[in-house]
Amino acid sequence: MVEEPEGPEAVQRATDACLRLLSVRARSRHELTLALERKGYPGPVRDEVLARLAQWGYLDDAKFARDRATSLLGRGKLGPRAILQRLQAHGLEGTVARQALASAKDAVGFDALEAARQVLEKRRLTGRPLDAKEQARAGRLLLSRGFSPDVVTRLVGEPSLDPSGQDE
């Protein structure tokens, strides 16, 4: 990839590129840095653009993390561990991601047990006794969605997460 030259024109082009990305959805500093790197902008241009965007209020990783965590928790499909992984995938530091998750839990009144129960209800895995295979499937589902082993145990008992059940 050809590297963009430095200078005011390069800074303006890079700023415009970031603003186009931000017009679609909020982004973390890490995501914008990667986008500018892919476009070939040198380090000093990237730094100037990111500083400019932060000064204008368009780039705030803590706010981005809180908003993203609140949105994901509000959907009720994921548990805290999965949301934390998604925040870290956006390049957010562990501390920022954990604080955002805690803030989002308070904001939406998140109850992990109730959210996990709703996930199981959507898959018709509640309201009746489950055989060993269904228990294992329910446990794997909840774990894959980022719910803690404690929540899984409380909802489906002590399922063997081995897909082969006693009835094979």
C-alpha positions as a Markdown table, in Angstrom:
| # | Residue | x | y | z |
|---|---|---|---|---|
| 1 | Met | 0.0 | 0.0 | 0.0 |
| 2 | Val | 1.3 | 3.5 | -0.9 |
| 3 | Glu | 1.7 | 5.7 | 2.2 |
| 4 | Glu | -0.1 | 9.0 | 2.1 |
| 5 | Pro | 2.1 | 12.1 | 2.4 |
| 6 | Glu | 2.1 | 14.2 | 5.5 |
| 7 | Gly | 0.7 | 17.7 | 5.6 |
| 8 | Pro | -2.5 | 19.6 | 6.1 |
| 9 | Glu | -4.1 | 18.0 | 3.0 |
| 10 | Ala | -3.4 | 14.5 | 4.3 |
| 11 | Val | -4.8 | 15.4 | 7.7 |
| 12 | Gln | -7.9 | 16.8 | 6.1 |
| 13 | Arg | -8.4 | 13.7 | 3.9 |
| 14 | Ala | -7.8 | 11.4 | 7.0 |
| 15 | Thr | -10.3 | 13.5 | 9.1 |
| 16 | Asp | -12.9 | 13.2 | 6.3 |
| 17 | Ala | -12.4 | 9.4 | 6.1 |
| 18 | Cys | -12.9 | 9.1 | 9.9 |
| 19 | Leu | -16.0 | 11.3 | 9.9 |
| 20 | Arg | -17.5 | 9.1 | 7.1 |
| 21 | Leu | -16.8 | 6.0 | 9.3 |
| 22 | Leu | -18.3 | 7.7 | 12.3 |
| 23 | Ser | -21.4 | 8.8 | 10.4 |
| 24 | Val | -22.3 | 5.1 | 10.0 |
| 25 | Arg | -21.7 | 4.1 | 13.7 |
| 26 | Ala | -19.6 | 5.0 | 16.7 |
| 27 | Arg | -16.1 | 3.6 | 16.7 |
| 28 | Ser | -13.3 | 3.1 | 19.2 |
| 29 | Arg | -9.9 | 4.8 | 18.9 |
| 30 | His | -8.4 | 1.4 | 18.0 |
| 31 | Glu | -10.9 | 0.9 | 15.1 |
| 32 | Leu | -10.2 | 4.3 | 13.6 |
| 33 | Thr | -6.4 | 3.8 | 14.0 |
| 34 | Leu | -6.7 | 0.6 | 12.1 |
| 35 | Ala | -8.8 | 2.2 | 9.4 |
| 36 | Leu | -6.2 | 5.0 | 8.9 |
| 37 | Glu | -3.4 | 2.5 | 8.9 |
| 38 | Arg | -5.1 | 0.5 | 6.2 |
| 39 | Lys | -5.5 | 3.6 | 4.1 |
| 40 | Gly | -1.8 | 4.3 | 4.4 |
| 41 | Tyr | -1.7 | 7.4 | 6.6 |
| 42 | Pro | 1.5 | 7.9 | 8.5 |
| 43 | Gly | 1.7 | 7.9 | 12.3 |
| 44 | Pro | 1.9 | 11.7 | 12.8 |
| 45 | Val | -1.2 | 12.2 | 10.6 |
| 46 | Arg | -3.1 | 9.5 | 12.5 |
| 47 | Asp | -2.2 | 11.0 | 15.8 |
| 48 | Glu | -3.3 | 14.5 | 14.7 |
| 49 | Val | -6.6 | 13.3 | 13.3 |
| 50 | Leu | -7.4 | 11.2 | 16.4 |
| 51 | Ala | -6.5 | 14.2 | 18.7 |
| 52 | Arg | -8.7 | 16.5 | 16.6 |
| 53 | Leu | -11.7 | 14.0 | 16.7 |
| 54 | Ala | -11.3 | 13.6 | 20.5 |
| 55 | Gln | -11.2 | 17.4 | 21.0 |
| 56 | Trp | -14.4 | 17.7 | 19.0 |
| 57 | Gly | -16.1 | 15.0 | 21.1 |
| 58 | Tyr | -16.4 | 12.4 | 18.4 |
| 59 | Leu | -13.9 | 10.0 | 19.9 |
| 60 | Asp | -14.5 | 8.9 | 23.5 |
| 61 | Asp | -13.7 | 5.2 | 24.2 |
| 62 | Ala | -15.3 | 5.2 | 27.6 |
| 63 | Lys | -18.6 | 6.6 | 26.2 |
| 64 | Phe | -18.4 | 4.2 | 23.2 |
| 65 | Ala | -17.9 | 1.2 | 25.6 |
| 66 | Arg | -20.8 | 2.2 | 27.9 |
| 67 | Asp | -23.2 | 2.7 | 24.9 |
| 68 | Arg | -22.1 | -0.5 | 23.3 |
| 69 | Ala | -22.4 | -2.5 | 26.5 |
| 70 | Thr | -25.8 | -1.0 | 27.2 |
| 71 | Ser | -27.0 | -1.9 | 23.8 |
| 72 | Leu | -25.8 | -5.4 | 23.9 |
| 73 | Leu | -27.2 | -6.1 | 27.4 |
| 74 | Gly | -30.5 | -4.5 | 26.5 |
| 75 | Arg | -31.0 | -7.1 | 23.8 |
| 76 | Gly | -30.9 | -9.8 | 26.4 |
| 77 | Lys | -29.2 | -12.4 | 24.1 |
| 78 | Leu | -25.7 | -12.2 | 25.7 |
| 79 | Gly | -24.2 | -12.6 | 29.1 |
| 80 | Pro | -21.6 | -10.4 | 30.7 |
| 81 | Arg | -18.6 | -12.5 | 29.5 |
| 82 | Ala | -19.6 | -12.3 | 25.9 |
| 83 | Ile | -20.2 | -8.6 | 26.1 |
| 84 | Leu | -16.8 | -8.1 | 27.7 |
| 85 | Gln | -15.2 | -10.1 | 24.8 |
| 86 | Arg | -17.0 | -7.9 | 22.2 |
| 87 | Leu | -15.8 | -4.7 | 23.9 |
| 88 | Gln | -12.2 | -6.0 | 23.9 |
| 89 | Ala | -12.6 | -6.9 | 20.3 |
| 90 | His | -13.2 | -3.2 | 19.6 |
| 91 | Gly | -9.7 | -2.6 | 21.1 |
| 92 | Leu | -10.9 | -1.3 | 24.4 |
| 93 | Glu | -8.7 | -1.8 | 27.5 |
| 94 | Gly | -9.9 | -4.3 | 30.0 |
| 95 | Thr | -10.4 | -1.7 | 32.7 |
| 96 | Val | -12.5 | 0.5 | 30.4 |
| 97 | Ala | -14.5 | -2.5 | 29.2 |
| 98 | Arg | -15.2 | -3.8 | 32.7 |
| 99 | Gln | -16.3 | -0.3 | 34.0 |
| 100 | Ala | -18.6 | 0.1 | 31.0 |
| 101 | Leu | -20.1 | -3.3 | 31.6 |
| 102 | Ala | -20.7 | -2.5 | 35.2 |
| 103 | Ser | -22.3 | 0.8 | 34.3 |
| 104 | Ala | -24.5 | -0.8 | 31.6 |
| 105 | Lys | -25.7 | -3.5 | 34.1 |
| 106 | Asp | -26.9 | -0.7 | 36.4 |
| 107 | Ala | -28.4 | 1.3 | 33.6 |
| 108 | Val | -30.5 | -1.5 | 32.2 |
| 109 | Gly | -31.1 | -3.3 | 35.5 |
| 110 | Phe | -29.5 | -6.5 | 34.1 |
| 111 | Asp | -30.3 | -9.7 | 35.8 |
| 112 | Ala | -28.1 | -12.5 | 34.4 |
| 113 | Leu | -30.4 | -15.3 | 35.7 |
| 114 | Glu | -33.5 | -13.8 | 34.0 |
| 115 | Ala | -31.6 | -13.0 | 30.8 |
| 116 | Ala | -30.3 | -16.6 | 30.6 |
| 117 | Arg | -33.8 | -17.9 | 31.3 |
| 118 | Gln | -35.2 | -15.9 | 28.4 |
| 119 | Val | -32.5 | -17.3 | 26.1 |
| 120 | Leu | -33.6 | -20.8 | 27.1 |
| 121 | Glu | -37.3 | -19.9 | 26.7 |
| 122 | Lys | -36.6 | -18.8 | 23.1 |
| 123 | Arg | -35.1 | -22.2 | 22.4 |
| 124 | Arg | -38.0 | -23.9 | 24.2 |
| 125 | Leu | -35.7 | -25.4 | 26.8 |
| 126 | Thr | -37.7 | -24.4 | 29.9 |
| 127 | Gly | -41.0 | -25.4 | 31.5 |
| 128 | Arg | -40.4 | -29.1 | 31.3 |
| 129 | Pro | -37.9 | -31.7 | 32.5 |
| 130 | Leu | -34.9 | -31.9 | 30.2 |
| 131 | Asp | -33.2 | -35.1 | 29.4 |
| 132 | Ala | -29.4 | -35.3 | 29.6 |
| 133 | Lys | -28.8 | -34.2 | 26.0 |
| 134 | Glu | -31.1 | -31.3 | 26.3 |
| 135 | Gln | -29.5 | -30.3 | 29.6 |
| 136 | Ala | -26.1 | -30.4 | 27.9 |
| 137 | Arg | -27.4 | -28.4 | 25.0 |
| 138 | Ala | -28.9 | -25.8 | 27.2 |
| 139 | Gly | -25.6 | -25.5 | 29.2 |
| 140 | Arg | -23.5 | -25.2 | 26.1 |
| 141 | Leu | -25.9 | -22.5 | 24.7 |
| 142 | Leu | -25.7 | -20.4 | 27.9 |
| 143 | Leu | -21.9 | -20.7 | 28.2 |
| 144 | Ser | -21.5 | -19.8 | 24.5 |
| 145 | Arg | -23.6 | -16.7 | 25.1 |
| 146 | Gly | -21.3 | -15.5 | 27.9 |
| 147 | Phe | -23.3 | -16.6 | 31.0 |
| 148 | Ser | -21.3 | -17.7 | 34.0 |
| 149 | Pro | -21.1 | -21.4 | 35.0 |
| 150 | Asp | -23.0 | -20.4 | 38.2 |
| 151 | Val | -26.0 | -19.1 | 36.2 |
| 152 | Val | -25.9 | -22.3 | 34.0 |
| 153 | Thr | -25.9 | -24.5 | 37.1 |
| 154 | Arg | -28.7 | -22.6 | 38.7 |
| 155 | Leu | -30.9 | -22.9 | 35.6 |
| 156 | Val | -30.1 | -26.4 | 34.2 |
| 157 | Gly | -28.5 | -28.2 | 37.1 |
| 158 | Glu | -25.2 | -29.9 | 36.7 |
| 159 | Pro | -25.3 | -30.9 | 33.1 |
| 160 | Ser | -22.5 | -32.9 | 31.5 |
| 161 | Leu | -21.5 | -30.7 | 28.6 |
| 162 | Asp | -20.6 | -33.8 | 26.7 |
| 163 | Pro | -23.0 | -34.0 | 23.7 |
| 164 | Ser | -23.4 | -37.7 | 24.1 |
| 165 | Gly | -26.1 | -38.5 | 26.7 |
| 166 | Gln | -27.0 | -41.5 | 28.7 |
| 167 | Asp | -29.6 | -42.5 | 26.1 |
| 168 | Glu | -27.1 | -43.3 | 23.4 |
